[in-house]
Amino acid sequence: MDYLVDLLKILLPAGAVLYGMYLVVVSFLSKEREKMLVDLKTQNTQTILPIRLQAAERLCLLLERITPNNLVRRANVSGLSAAELHSQLLAEVRDEFSHNYSQQVYFSDETWEAVKRAIEEVTTIVNLGRQSLSEGQDSGMDLAKAIFSVSMERKSNAIAFALKQVKSEINIYF
């Protein structure tokens, strides 16, 4: 019996020490894991943030380039017929959009939808400008004037809204 009591005197403190060591090791490993996750997030942010900023710059540039004023100014209006200018403007909007299509990866669905609505509005403005031309107005200059007129009449400004969305989403990170 004394042997059993002596064994318990040794095993109980040893068990308590082992349990205490187990708790210390688990706590240490947990803190190390949290530290590694924080380091990983920091490295990820250092890599992703510049790419997101570049994506925002590209979307802002896209939106600025497709505003009706800038779009028509970039097209060589003199010497083009209304049909040629119309197809050139629509092709340019499509090209700009397809060139920047991959930027949607870096933005929320709401922001990307705002950008798509802006593209659709510009396409609508160009098409409405073409439809508003009367007989005999076949020059590119007539179409440009009609596009400016339709653009001024539109109440909503989807391009400004999309720019605001892109900027507000980027401001989250600063």
N, C-alpha and C positions, 0 to 999 in steps of 0.2 A: 504494500500500500504506500509505503514511503517512496518507493520508486515511482509510482504514479503521480504523487504529489510533486516530487522533484521534476518529473517530466513536464507537468503542467506549469510549474514555475518558470521553466525555460521556454516552453512553446508559446504560452500566452504573451509574454513581452515580445518574443520574436515575431509572432503573428501581428501584433500591433505595430511594430516597427516596419514590417513588410507592407502592411496596409497603408501606413503613412507614406512610405516610399512610393507605393503605387499611386497614391493621390498626387504626390509632388511631380512624378514623371508625367502623369496624364495632364496635369495643369501646364507643365512646361511644354509638352508637345502641342497642346491646344494653343498656347500663346505663340509658339513658333509657326504654327499653321496660319494663324490670323496675320502674323507679320509677313509671311510669304504671300498671302492673298493681297495685302495692302501694297506690297512691292510690285506684285503682278499688275494690279490695277493702276498703279502709278506709271509703270512702263507702258501699259496699254494706252493710257491717256496721253503720254508723251508721243506715242506713235500715231494715234487716231486723231487727236485734236488738230494737228497741222493739215491732215488730209480733209477733215471736215471743213476747215476754214477755206481750203482750196475749192472744195465742192460748193461752198456758199458763194465764193467769189465767182465761180463759173455760172451758178444759177442767177446771180445778180447781173452778170454780164449778158447772159441769155435774155433776161427780162428787159434789160435796157436796149439791147439790140433789136428786139422785136416790137418795141413801141412803134406805133404807126409813123410817127414823125421820123424816127431814126431809120426805120425800115425803108421808107420811101426815099429819104435822102441818100441812103447808100446805093439804091438802085439808080442806074443811069436813065433818068426819065426822058430826057430829050432824045427824040428819034425813035422811041418805042411806041408801038400801038398800045391801046388799052388792054387788049387781050394778051399781048406779050408781057406787059408790065404785071398784069394780074397773075399770070402763071409764074413769072419770075419771083414775085413777092411771096406767093404761096409756097413755092419750092424753097425759098430762103427760110421761111418759118419752119417748114418741115425739116430742113437740113440742120438748122440750129437746134431744134428739139431733139432730133435723133442723135446729134453729136453730144448732147448733154444728158441723154436718157439714163445713163448709169449713175448719175448723181443722186437718184432717188434712194439709193442704198443708205445714204448718210442723213436722210431727213425723215421726219414723221410722215404718216399718211396724209395728215391734214395739210401740211406744207406742200407735199407733192401734188395733192389735188388742187391746191390754189395755183400752183405753177401750170398745171394742165388746163385749168379754167382760163388762165391768162392767155395761153396759146390758142385756146378755142375762141376767146373773145377777139383776138387779133385776126384770126382766120375769118370770123364772122364780119368784122369791120371791113376787111378787104373785099369779101364777097358782097356785102351790102353796098360798098362803094361802086363795085362793078355793076350791080343791078340798078343803081340810081342813075346811071348814065343814060341820057336820052339819045335818040337817033342823031347821028352826025358828030357825036362826041367820041371819037375813036382814038384820040391821042393819049399817050401816057400821062401827059400833063393834066388832061381832064380827069383821068382816073385818080391821079395824085390829089387833085383838089377835092374830088368826091370823097376820097378816103379821109382827108383831113376834116371835111365837113361832118362825115358820119362819126368820126372819132370825137369831135367836139360835142355832138348831140348826145352821145352815150352818157347816161347818168352814172353807171357803175364803172369803176376803174379796177378791173381785176389784176392788172399789172402792178399797180401800187399796193393792192392788198397782198399779192404774192410776195412782193419785195419786203413788205412789213413782216409777213410770216417768216421768211427766211432770216431776216435780221433778228427777230425776236427769238427764234430757235437758237441762233448762234449766241445771242446774249445770255442764254442759260449757262453757258460754259465759262462766262467771265464774271 
